[in-house]
Amino acid sequence: MTFEKNLERLEKIANSLDRDDLSLEEALTLFEEGIAKLKEASAELAKAEGRVAKLVEKAKGVFDEQDESAQ
């Protein structure tokens, strides 16, 4: 599931947990699903952050090389 889909599902879960008519078992089931979706979303976010860091580092090297050749 994508990061965006996980966030969408987390929002639905949060809205459901706000209801007063949930049984304890339903609330616990939703909470467990929410924790799982949060872990998935966190893993996707960490992966994206890693990709961004690599791209920034790669771009920094390119810009450093351009700066040196301009001097």
mmCIF file of the N, C-alpha and C atoms, coordinates in Angstrom:
data_MODEL
# 
_entry.id   MODEL 
# 
loop_
_atom_site.group_PDB 
_atom_site.id 
_atom_site.type_symbol 
_atom_site.label_atom_id 
_atom_site.label_alt_id 
_atom_site.label_comp_id 
_atom_site.label_asym_id 
_atom_site.label_entity_id 
_atom_site.label_seq_id 
_atom_site.pdbx_PDB_ins_code 
_atom_site.Cartn_x 
_atom_site.Cartn_y 
_atom_site.Cartn_z 
_atom_site.occupancy 
_atom_site.B_iso_or_equiv 
_atom_site.pdbx_formal_charge 
_atom_site.auth_seq_id 
_atom_site.auth_comp_id 
_atom_site.auth_asym_id 
_atom_site.auth_atom_id 
_atom_site.pdbx_PDB_model_num 
ATOM 1   N N  . MET A 1 1  ? 0.846   -1.177 0.000   1.00 0.00 ? 1  MET A N  1 
ATOM 2   C CA . MET A 1 1  ? 0.000   0.000  0.000   1.00 0.00 ? 1  MET A CA 1 
ATOM 3   C C  . MET A 1 1  ? 0.894   1.244  0.000   1.00 0.00 ? 1  MET A C  1 
ATOM 4   N N  . THR A 1 2  ? 0.469   2.264  -0.714  1.00 0.00 ? 2  THR A N  1 
ATOM 5   C CA . THR A 1 2  ? 1.284   3.464  -0.817  1.00 0.00 ? 2  THR A CA 1 
ATOM 6   C C  . THR A 1 2  ? 1.176   4.319  0.444   1.00 0.00 ? 2  THR A C  1 
ATOM 7   N N  . PHE A 1 3  ? 2.121   5.238  0.560   1.00 0.00 ? 3  PHE A N  1 
ATOM 8   C CA . PHE A 1 3  ? 2.120   6.171  1.691   1.00 0.00 ? 3  PHE A CA 1 
ATOM 9   C C  . PHE A 1 3  ? 0.798   6.922  1.766   1.00 0.00 ? 3  PHE A C  1 
ATOM 10  N N  . GLU A 1 4  ? 0.350   7.417  0.622   1.00 0.00 ? 4  GLU A N  1 
ATOM 11  C CA . GLU A 1 4  ? -0.888  8.196  0.577   1.00 0.00 ? 4  GLU A CA 1 
ATOM 12  C C  . GLU A 1 4  ? -2.098  7.362  0.987   1.00 0.00 ? 4  GLU A C  1 
ATOM 13  N N  . LYS A 1 5  ? -2.153  6.114  0.516   1.00 0.00 ? 5  LYS A N  1 
ATOM 14  C CA . LYS A 1 5  ? -3.268  5.220  0.876   1.00 0.00 ? 5  LYS A CA 1 
ATOM 15  C C  . LYS A 1 5  ? -3.242  4.905  2.368   1.00 0.00 ? 5  LYS A C  1 
ATOM 16  N N  . ASN A 1 6  ? -2.031  4.724  2.915   1.00 0.00 ? 6  ASN A N  1 
ATOM 17  C CA . ASN A 1 6  ? -1.928  4.476  4.358   1.00 0.00 ? 6  ASN A CA 1 
ATOM 18  C C  . ASN A 1 6  ? -2.424  5.680  5.151   1.00 0.00 ? 6  ASN A C  1 
ATOM 19  N N  . LEU A 1 7  ? -2.054  6.882  4.720   1.00 0.00 ? 7  LEU A N  1 
ATOM 20  C CA . LEU A 1 7  ? -2.531  8.078  5.414   1.00 0.00 ? 7  LEU A CA 1 
ATOM 21  C C  . LEU A 1 7  ? -4.046  8.210  5.318   1.00 0.00 ? 7  LEU A C  1 
ATOM 22  N N  . GLU A 1 8  ? -4.574  7.917  4.146   1.00 0.00 ? 8  GLU A N  1 
ATOM 23  C CA . GLU A 1 8  ? -6.023  7.976  3.948   1.00 0.00 ? 8  GLU A CA 1 
ATOM 24  C C  . GLU A 1 8  ? -6.728  6.997  4.890   1.00 0.00 ? 8  GLU A C  1 
ATOM 25  N N  . ARG A 1 9  ? -6.200  5.789  4.969   1.00 0.00 ? 9  ARG A N  1 
ATOM 26  C CA . ARG A 1 9  ? -6.807  4.774  5.855   1.00 0.00 ? 9  ARG A CA 1 
ATOM 27  C C  . ARG A 1 9  ? -6.653  5.189  7.314   1.00 0.00 ? 9  ARG A C  1 
ATOM 28  N N  . LEU A 1 10 ? -5.519  5.749  7.682   1.00 0.00 ? 10 LEU A N  1 
ATOM 29  C CA . LEU A 1 10 ? -5.325  6.219  9.058   1.00 0.00 ? 10 LEU A CA 1 
ATOM 30  C C  . LEU A 1 10 ? -6.339  7.295  9.428   1.00 0.00 ? 10 LEU A C  1 
ATOM 31  N N  . GLU A 1 11 ? -6.620  8.176  8.492   1.00 0.00 ? 11 GLU A N  1 
ATOM 32  C CA . GLU A 1 11 ? -7.616  9.218  8.743   1.00 0.00 ? 11 GLU A CA 1 
ATOM 33  C C  . GLU A 1 11 ? -9.000  8.607  8.973   1.00 0.00 ? 11 GLU A C  1 
ATOM 34  N N  . LYS A 1 12 ? -9.352  7.618  8.158   1.00 0.00 ? 12 LYS A N  1 
ATOM 35  C CA . LYS A 1 12 ? -10.644 6.937  8.332   1.00 0.00 ? 12 LYS A CA 1 
ATOM 36  C C  . LYS A 1 12 ? -10.702 6.216  9.675   1.00 0.00 ? 12 LYS A C  1 
ATOM 37  N N  . ILE A 1 13 ? -9.611  5.592  10.044  1.00 0.00 ? 13 ILE A N  1 
ATOM 38  C CA . ILE A 1 13 ? -9.556  4.892  11.331  1.00 0.00 ? 13 ILE A CA 1 
ATOM 39  C C  . ILE A 1 13 ? -9.730  5.881  12.476  1.00 0.00 ? 13 ILE A C  1 
ATOM 40  N N  . ALA A 1 14 ? -9.021  7.001  12.406  1.00 0.00 ? 14 ALA A N  1 
ATOM 41  C CA . ALA A 1 14 ? -9.119  8.023  13.455  1.00 0.00 ? 14 ALA A CA 1 
ATOM 42  C C  . ALA A 1 14 ? -10.550 8.541  13.569  1.00 0.00 ? 14 ALA A C  1 
ATOM 43  N N  . ASN A 1 15 ? -11.188 8.775  12.419  1.00 0.00 ? 15 ASN A N  1 
ATOM 44  C CA . ASN A 1 15 ? -12.578 9.233  12.440  1.00 0.00 ? 15 ASN A CA 1 
ATOM 45  C C  . ASN A 1 15 ? -13.503 8.187  13.048  1.00 0.00 ? 15 ASN A C  1 
ATOM 46  N N  . SER A 1 16 ? -13.254 6.927  12.727  1.00 0.00 ? 16 SER A N  1 
ATOM 47  C CA . SER A 1 16 ? -14.070 5.846  13.284  1.00 0.00 ? 16 SER A CA 1 
ATOM 48  C C  . SER A 1 16 ? -13.884 5.728  14.790  1.00 0.00 ? 16 SER A C  1 
ATOM 49  N N  . LEU A 1 17 ? -12.647 5.895  15.238  1.00 0.00 ? 17 LEU A N  1 
ATOM 50  C CA . LEU A 1 17 ? -12.377 5.791  16.673  1.00 0.00 ? 17 LEU A CA 1 
ATOM 51  C C  . LEU A 1 17 ? -13.012 6.925  17.465  1.00 0.00 ? 17 LEU A C  1 
ATOM 52  N N  . ASP A 1 18 ? -13.327 8.019  16.803  1.00 0.00 ? 18 ASP A N  1 
ATOM 53  C CA . ASP A 1 18 ? -13.999 9.135  17.473  1.00 0.00 ? 18 ASP A CA 1 
ATOM 54  C C  . ASP A 1 18 ? -15.477 8.865  17.741  1.00 0.00 ? 18 ASP A C  1 
ATOM 55  N N  . ARG A 1 19 ? -16.024 7.861  17.083  1.00 0.00 ? 19 ARG A N  1 
ATOM 56  C CA . ARG A 1 19 ? -17.442 7.546  17.268  1.00 0.00 ? 19 ARG A CA 1 
ATOM 57  C C  . ARG A 1 19 ? -17.683 6.987  18.664  1.00 0.00 ? 19 ARG A C  1 
ATOM 58  N N  . ASP A 1 20 ? -18.869 7.249  19.168  1.00 0.00 ? 20 ASP A N  1 
ATOM 59  C CA . ASP A 1 20 ? -19.238 6.763  20.496  1.00 0.00 ? 20 ASP A CA 1 
ATOM 60  C C  . ASP A 1 20 ? -19.875 5.376  20.479  1.00 0.00 ? 20 ASP A C  1 
ATOM 61  N N  . ASP A 1 21 ? -20.254 4.906  19.303  1.00 0.00 ? 21 ASP A N  1 
ATOM 62  C CA . ASP A 1 21 ? -21.008 3.650  19.232  1.00 0.00 ? 21 ASP A CA 1 
ATOM 63  C C  . ASP A 1 21 ? -20.141 2.415  18.967  1.00 0.00 ? 21 ASP A C  1 
ATOM 64  N N  . LEU A 1 22 ? -18.827 2.545  19.037  1.00 0.00 ? 22 LEU A N  1 
ATOM 65  C CA . LEU A 1 22 ? -17.942 1.393  18.823  1.00 0.00 ? 22 LEU A CA 1 
ATOM 66  C C  . LEU A 1 22 ? -17.849 0.541  20.076  1.00 0.00 ? 22 LEU A C  1 
ATOM 67  N N  . SER A 1 23 ? -17.842 -0.752 19.854  1.00 0.00 ? 23 SER A N  1 
ATOM 68  C CA . SER A 1 23 ? -17.578 -1.640 20.989  1.00 0.00 ? 23 SER A CA 1 
ATOM 69  C C  . SER A 1 23 ? -16.081 -1.596 21.286  1.00 0.00 ? 23 SER A C  1 
ATOM 70  N N  . LEU A 1 24 ? -15.723 -2.070 22.439  1.00 0.00 ? 24 LEU A N  1 
ATOM 71  C CA . LEU A 1 24 ? -14.309 -2.115 22.813  1.00 0.00 ? 24 LEU A CA 1 
ATOM 72  C C  . LEU A 1 24 ? -13.538 -2.971 21.816  1.00 0.00 ? 24 LEU A C  1 
ATOM 73  N N  . GLU A 1 25 ? -14.105 -4.095 21.412  1.00 0.00 ? 25 GLU A N  1 
ATOM 74  C CA . GLU A 1 25 ? -13.428 -4.995 20.474  1.00 0.00 ? 25 GLU A CA 1 
ATOM 75  C C  . GLU A 1 25 ? -13.226 -4.314 19.113  1.00 0.00 ? 25 GLU A C  1 
ATOM 76  N N  . GLU A 1 26 ? -14.240 -3.608 18.626  1.00 0.00 ? 26 GLU A N  1 
ATOM 77  C CA . GLU A 1 26 ? -14.109 -2.892 17.360  1.00 0.00 ? 26 GLU A CA 1 
ATOM 78  C C  . GLU A 1 26 ? -13.035 -1.810 17.463  1.00 0.00 ? 26 GLU A C  1 
ATOM 79  N N  . ALA A 1 27 ? -13.027 -1.096 18.565  1.00 0.00 ? 27 ALA A N  1 
ATOM 80  C CA . ALA A 1 27 ? -12.040 -0.038 18.769  1.00 0.00 ? 27 ALA A CA 1 
ATOM 81  C C  . ALA A 1 27 ? -10.626 -0.613 18.817  1.00 0.00 ? 27 ALA A C  1 
ATOM 82  N N  . LEU A 1 28 ? -10.457 -1.723 19.502  1.00 0.00 ? 28 LEU A N  1 
ATOM 83  C CA . LEU A 1 28 ? -9.138  -2.351 19.572  1.00 0.00 ? 28 LEU A CA 1 
ATOM 84  C C  . LEU A 1 28 ? -8.676  -2.855 18.207  1.00 0.00 ? 28 LEU A C  1 
ATOM 85  N N  . THR A 1 29 ? -9.591  -3.416 17.443  1.00 0.00 ? 29 THR A N  1 
ATOM 86  C CA . THR A 1 29 ? -9.259  -3.896 16.106  1.00 0.00 ? 29 THR A CA 1 
ATOM 87  C C  . THR A 1 29 ? -8.824  -2.735 15.214  1.00 0.00 ? 29 THR A C  1 
ATOM 88  N N  . LEU A 1 30 ? -9.574  -1.636 15.263  1.00 0.00 ? 30 LEU A N  1 
ATOM 89  C CA . LEU A 1 30 ? -9.205  -0.454 14.482  1.00 0.00 ? 30 LEU A CA 1 
ATOM 90  C C  . LEU A 1 30 ? -7.869  0.121  14.947  1.00 0.00 ? 30 LEU A C  1 
ATOM 91  N N  . PHE A 1 31 ? -7.658  0.142  16.255  1.00 0.00 ? 31 PHE A N  1 
ATOM 92  C CA . PHE A 1 31 ? -6.405  0.661  16.797  1.00 0.00 ? 31 PHE A CA 1 
ATOM 93  C C  . PHE A 1 31 ? -5.226  -0.178 16.310  1.00 0.00 ? 31 PHE A C  1 
ATOM 94  N N  . GLU A 1 32 ? -5.378  -1.504 16.339  1.00 0.00 ? 32 GLU A N  1 
ATOM 95  C CA . GLU A 1 32 ? -4.321  -2.397 15.855  1.00 0.00 ? 32 GLU A CA 1 
ATOM 96  C C  . GLU A 1 32 ? -4.037  -2.155 14.375  1.00 0.00 ? 32 GLU A C  1 
ATOM 97  N N  . GLU A 1 33 ? -5.092  -1.995 13.589  1.00 0.00 ? 33 GLU A N  1 
ATOM 98  C CA . GLU A 1 33 ? -4.900  -1.713 12.164  1.00 0.00 ? 33 GLU A CA 1 
ATOM 99  C C  . GLU A 1 33 ? -4.196  -0.369 11.983  1.00 0.00 ? 33 GLU A C  1 
ATOM 100 N N  . GLY A 1 34 ? -4.580  0.599  12.795  1.00 0.00 ? 34 GLY A N  1 
ATOM 101 C CA . GLY A 1 34 ? -3.954  1.916  12.724  1.00 0.00 ? 34 GLY A CA 1 
ATOM 102 C C  . GLY A 1 34 ? -2.466  1.859  13.013  1.00 0.00 ? 34 GLY A C  1 
ATOM 103 N N  . ILE A 1 35 ? -2.097  1.095  14.000  1.00 0.00 ? 35 ILE A N  1 
ATOM 104 C CA . ILE A 1 35 ? -0.671  0.938  14.336  1.00 0.00 ? 35 ILE A CA 1 
ATOM 105 C C  . ILE A 1 35 ? 0.074   0.310  13.160  1.00 0.00 ? 35 ILE A C  1 
ATOM 106 N N  . ALA A 1 36 ? -0.522  -0.703 12.536  1.00 0.00 ? 36 ALA A N  1 
ATOM 107 C CA . ALA A 1 36 ? 0.111   -1.363 11.389  1.00 0.00 ? 36 ALA A CA 1 
ATOM 108 C C  . ALA A 1 36 ? 0.264   -0.381 10.226  1.00 0.00 ? 36 ALA A C  1 
ATOM 109 N N  . LYS A 1 37 ? -0.770  0.398  9.955   1.00 0.00 ? 37 LYS A N  1 
ATOM 110 C CA . LYS A 1 37 ? -0.706  1.379  8.862   1.00 0.00 ? 37 LYS A CA 1 
ATOM 111 C C  . LYS A 1 37 ? 0.315   2.461  9.166   1.00 0.00 ? 37 LYS A C  1 
ATOM 112 N N  . LEU A 1 38 ? 0.415   2.868  10.424  1.00 0.00 ? 38 LEU A N  1 
ATOM 113 C CA . LEU A 1 38 ? 1.396   3.865  10.823  1.00 0.00 ? 38 LEU A CA 1 
ATOM 114 C C  . LEU A 1 38 ? 2.822   3.347  10.594  1.00 0.00 ? 38 LEU A C  1 
ATOM 115 N N  . LYS A 1 39 ? 3.055   2.083  10.923  1.00 0.00 ? 39 LYS A N  1 
ATOM 116 C CA . LYS A 1 39 ? 4.377   1.491  10.690  1.00 0.00 ? 39 LYS A CA 1 
ATOM 117 C C  . LYS A 1 39 ? 4.700   1.445  9.205   1.00 0.00 ? 39 LYS A C  1 
ATOM 118 N N  . GLU A 1 40 ? 3.712   1.066  8.392   1.00 0.00 ? 40 GLU A N  1 
ATOM 119 C CA . GLU A 1 40 ? 3.920   1.020  6.946   1.00 0.00 ? 40 GLU A CA 1 
ATOM 120 C C  . GLU A 1 40 ? 4.223   2.408  6.399   1.00 0.00 ? 40 GLU A C  1 
ATOM 121 N N  . ALA A 1 41 ? 3.443   3.387  6.819   1.00 0.00 ? 41 ALA A N  1 
ATOM 122 C CA . ALA A 1 41 ? 3.648   4.763  6.347   1.00 0.00 ? 41 ALA A CA 1 
ATOM 123 C C  . ALA A 1 41 ? 5.005   5.286  6.789   1.00 0.00 ? 41 ALA A C  1 
ATOM 124 N N  . SER A 1 42 ? 5.403   4.984  8.011   1.00 0.00 ? 42 SER A N  1 
ATOM 125 C CA . SER A 1 42 ? 6.712   5.422  8.517   1.00 0.00 ? 42 SER A CA 1 
ATOM 126 C C  . SER A 1 42 ? 7.845   4.806  7.712   1.00 0.00 ? 42 SER A C  1 
ATOM 127 N N  . ALA A 1 43 ? 7.700   3.528  7.352   1.00 0.00 ? 43 ALA A N  1 
ATOM 128 C CA . ALA A 1 43 ? 8.724   2.860  6.556   1.00 0.00 ? 43 ALA A CA 1 
ATOM 129 C C  . ALA A 1 43 ? 8.819   3.489  5.169   1.00 0.00 ? 43 ALA A C  1 
ATOM 130 N N  . GLU A 1 44 ? 7.679   3.789  4.559   1.00 0.00 ? 44 GLU A N  1 
ATOM 131 C CA . GLU A 1 44 ? 7.678   4.440  3.255   1.00 0.00 ? 44 GLU A CA 1 
ATOM 132 C C  . GLU A 1 44 ? 8.307   5.832  3.331   1.00 0.00 ? 44 GLU A C  1 
ATOM 133 N N  . LEU A 1 45 ? 7.991   6.558  4.378   1.00 0.00 ? 45 LEU A N  1 
ATOM 134 C CA . LEU A 1 45 ? 8.552   7.892  4.559   1.00 0.00 ? 45 LEU A CA 1 
ATOM 135 C C  . LEU A 1 45 ? 10.068  7.821  4.749   1.00 0.00 ? 45 LEU A C  1 
ATOM 136 N N  . ALA A 1 46 ? 10.529  6.873  5.531   1.00 0.00 ? 46 ALA A N  1 
ATOM 137 C CA . ALA A 1 46 ? 11.972  6.713  5.741   1.00 0.00 ? 46 ALA A CA 1 
ATOM 138 C C  . ALA A 1 46 ? 12.674  6.377  4.432   1.00 0.00 ? 46 ALA A C  1 
ATOM 139 N N  . LYS A 1 47 ? 12.037  5.539  3.613   1.00 0.00 ? 47 LYS A N  1 
ATOM 140 C CA . LYS A 1 47 ? 12.615  5.187  2.323   1.00 0.00 ? 47 LYS A CA 1 
ATOM 141 C C  . LYS A 1 47 ? 12.697  6.426  1.426   1.00 0.00 ? 47 LYS A C  1 
ATOM 142 N N  . ALA A 1 48 ? 11.649  7.221  1.418   1.00 0.00 ? 48 ALA A N  1 
ATOM 143 C CA . ALA A 1 48 ? 11.642  8.447  0.614   1.00 0.00 ? 48 ALA A CA 1 
ATOM 144 C C  . ALA A 1 48 ? 12.701  9.428  1.111   1.00 0.00 ? 48 ALA A C  1 
ATOM 145 N N  . GLU A 1 49 ? 12.839  9.557  2.423   1.00 0.00 ? 49 GLU A N  1 
ATOM 146 C CA . GLU A 1 49 ? 13.857  10.448 2.985   1.00 0.00 ? 49 GLU A CA 1 
ATOM 147 C C  . GLU A 1 49 ? 15.257  9.994  2.575   1.00 0.00 ? 49 GLU A C  1 
ATOM 148 N N  . GLY A 1 50 ? 15.473  8.697  2.553   1.00 0.00 ? 50 GLY A N  1 
ATOM 149 C CA . GLY A 1 50 ? 16.763  8.159  2.116   1.00 0.00 ? 50 GLY A CA 1 
ATOM 150 C C  . GLY A 1 50 ? 17.051  8.497  0.662   1.00 0.00 ? 50 GLY A C  1 
ATOM 151 N N  . ARG A 1 51 ? 16.027  8.377  -0.171  1.00 0.00 ? 51 ARG A N  1 
ATOM 152 C CA . ARG A 1 51 ? 16.198  8.723  -1.590  1.00 0.00 ? 51 ARG A CA 1 
ATOM 153 C C  . ARG A 1 51 ? 16.508  10.201 -1.754  1.00 0.00 ? 51 ARG A C  1 
ATOM 154 N N  . VAL A 1 52 ? 15.799  11.046 -0.997  1.00 0.00 ? 52 VAL A N  1 
ATOM 155 C CA . VAL A 1 52 ? 16.041  12.491 -1.077  1.00 0.00 ? 52 VAL A CA 1 
ATOM 156 C C  . VAL A 1 52 ? 17.462  12.808 -0.633  1.00 0.00 ? 52 VAL A C  1 
ATOM 157 N N  . ALA A 1 53 ? 17.903  12.188 0.447   1.00 0.00 ? 53 ALA A N  1 
ATOM 158 C CA . ALA A 1 53 ? 19.262  12.436 0.947   1.00 0.00 ? 53 ALA A CA 1 
ATOM 159 C C  . ALA A 1 53 ? 20.303  12.054 -0.109  1.00 0.00 ? 53 ALA A C  1 
ATOM 160 N N  . LYS A 1 54 ? 20.095  10.916 -0.789  1.00 0.00 ? 54 LYS A N  1 
ATOM 161 C CA . LYS A 1 54 ? 21.023  10.504 -1.840  1.00 0.00 ? 54 LYS A CA 1 
ATOM 162 C C  . LYS A 1 54 ? 21.024  11.500 -2.996  1.00 0.00 ? 54 LYS A C  1 
ATOM 163 N N  . LEU A 1 55 ? 19.836  11.957 -3.383  1.00 0.00 ? 55 LEU A N  1 
ATOM 164 C CA . LEU A 1 55 ? 19.751  12.922 -4.479  1.00 0.00 ? 55 LEU A CA 1 
ATOM 165 C C  . LEU A 1 55 ? 20.417  14.246 -4.123  1.00 0.00 ? 55 LEU A C  1 
ATOM 166 N N  . VAL A 1 56 ? 20.226  14.693 -2.891  1.00 0.00 ? 56 VAL A N  1 
ATOM 167 C CA . VAL A 1 56 ? 20.842  15.937 -2.445  1.00 0.00 ? 56 VAL A CA 1 
ATOM 168 C C  . VAL A 1 56 ? 22.355  15.786 -2.433  1.00 0.00 ? 56 VAL A C  1 
ATOM 169 N N  . GLU A 1 57 ? 22.836  14.664 -1.934  1.00 0.00 ? 57 GLU A N  1 
ATOM 170 C CA . GLU A 1 57 ? 24.278  14.429 -1.892  1.00 0.00 ? 57 GLU A CA 1 
ATOM 171 C C  . GLU A 1 57 ? 24.861  14.370 -3.303  1.00 0.00 ? 57 GLU A C  1 
ATOM 172 N N  . LYS A 1 58 ? 24.145  13.700 -4.195  1.00 0.00 ? 58 LYS A N  1 
ATOM 173 C CA . LYS A 1 58 ? 24.600  13.610 -5.587  1.00 0.00 ? 58 LYS A CA 1 
ATOM 174 C C  . LYS A 1 58 ? 24.606  14.999 -6.222  1.00 0.00 ? 58 LYS A C  1 
ATOM 175 N N  . ALA A 1 59 ? 23.558  15.768 -5.990  1.00 0.00 ? 59 ALA A N  1 
ATOM 176 C CA . ALA A 1 59 ? 23.479  17.122 -6.552  1.00 0.00 ? 59 ALA A CA 1 
ATOM 177 C C  . ALA A 1 59 ? 24.566  18.012 -5.964  1.00 0.00 ? 59 ALA A C  1 
ATOM 178 N N  . LYS A 1 60 ? 24.856  17.832 -4.700  1.00 0.00 ? 60 LYS A N  1 
ATOM 179 C CA . LYS A 1 60 ? 25.905  18.629 -4.062  1.00 0.00 ? 60 LYS A CA 1 
ATOM 180 C C  . LYS A 1 60 ? 27.234  18.383 -4.749  1.00 0.00 ? 60 LYS A C  1 
ATOM 181 N N  . GLY A 1 61 ? 27.519  17.136 -5.072  1.00 0.00 ? 61 GLY A N  1 
ATOM 182 C CA . GLY A 1 61 ? 28.759  16.819 -5.770  1.00 0.00 ? 61 GLY A CA 1 
ATOM 183 C C  . GLY A 1 61 ? 28.809  17.461 -7.141  1.00 0.00 ? 61 GLY A C  1 
ATOM 184 N N  . VAL A 1 62 ? 27.696  17.452 -7.833  1.00 0.00 ? 62 VAL A N  1 
ATOM 185 C CA . VAL A 1 62 ? 27.638  18.071 -9.164  1.00 0.00 ? 62 VAL A CA 1 
ATOM 186 C C  . VAL A 1 62 ? 27.852  19.569 -9.047  1.00 0.00 ? 62 VAL A C  1 
ATOM 187 N N  . PHE A 1 63 ? 27.181  20.196 -8.086  1.00 0.00 ? 63 PHE A N  1 
ATOM 188 C CA . PHE A 1 63 ? 27.327  21.637 -7.920  1.00 0.00 ? 63 PHE A CA 1 
ATOM 189 C C  . PHE A 1 63 ? 28.742  22.004 -7.485  1.00 0.00 ? 63 PHE A C  1 
ATOM 190 N N  . ASP A 1 64 ? 29.350  21.182 -6.626  1.00 0.00 ? 64 ASP A N  1 
ATOM 191 C CA . ASP A 1 64 ? 30.722  21.441 -6.202  1.00 0.00 ? 64 ASP A CA 1 
ATOM 192 C C  . ASP A 1 64 ? 31.665  21.386 -7.403  1.00 0.00 ? 64 ASP A C  1 
ATOM 193 N N  . GLU A 1 65 ? 31.461  20.417 -8.286  1.00 0.00 ? 65 GLU A N  1 
ATOM 194 C CA . GLU A 1 65 ? 32.308  20.300 -9.467  1.00 0.00 ? 65 GLU A CA 1 
ATOM 195 C C  . GLU A 1 65 ? 32.135  21.506 -10.379 1.00 0.00 ? 65 GLU A C  1 
ATOM 196 N N  . GLN A 1 66 ? 30.896  21.981 -10.517 1.00 0.00 ? 66 GLN A N  1 
ATOM 197 C CA . GLN A 1 66 ? 30.649  23.149 -11.361 1.00 0.00 ? 66 GLN A CA 1 
ATOM 198 C C  . GLN A 1 66 ? 31.289  24.397 -10.770 1.00 0.00 ? 66 GLN A C  1 
ATOM 199 N N  . ASP A 1 67 ? 31.235  24.542 -9.459  1.00 0.00 ? 67 ASP A N  1 
ATOM 200 C CA . ASP A 1 67 ? 31.845  25.685 -8.785  1.00 0.00 ? 67 ASP A CA 1 
ATOM 201 C C  . ASP A 1 67 ? 33.361  25.695 -9.009  1.00 0.00 ? 67 ASP A C  1 
ATOM 202 N N  . GLU A 1 68 ? 33.980  24.532 -8.923  1.00 0.00 ? 68 GLU A N  1 
ATOM 203 C CA . GLU A 1 68 ? 35.434  24.439 -9.090  1.00 0.00 ? 68 GLU A CA 1 
ATOM 204 C C  . GLU A 1 68 ? 35.842  24.761 -10.529 1.00 0.00 ? 68 GLU A C  1 
ATOM 205 N N  . SER A 1 69 ? 35.065  24.333 -11.501 1.00 0.00 ? 69 SER A N  1 
ATOM 206 C CA . SER A 1 69 ? 35.435  24.585 -12.889 1.00 0.00 ? 69 SER A CA 1 
ATOM 207 C C  . SER A 1 69 ? 35.189  26.037 -13.281 1.00 0.00 ? 69 SER A C  1 
ATOM 208 N N  . ALA A 1 70 ? 34.337  26.745 -12.563 1.00 0.00 ? 70 ALA A N  1 
ATOM 209 C CA . ALA A 1 70 ? 34.065  28.155 -12.853 1.00 0.00 ? 70 ALA A CA 1 
ATOM 210 C C  . ALA A 1 70 ? 35.175  29.059 -12.348 1.00 0.00 ? 70 ALA A C  1 
ATOM 211 N N  . GLN A 1 71 ? 35.990  28.581 -11.442 1.00 0.00 ? 71 GLN A N  1 
ATOM 212 C CA . GLN A 1 71 ? 37.032  29.410 -10.834 1.00 0.00 ? 71 GLN A CA 1 
ATOM 213 C C  . GLN A 1 71 ? 38.265  29.487 -11.673 1.00 0.00 ? 71 GLN A C  1 
# 
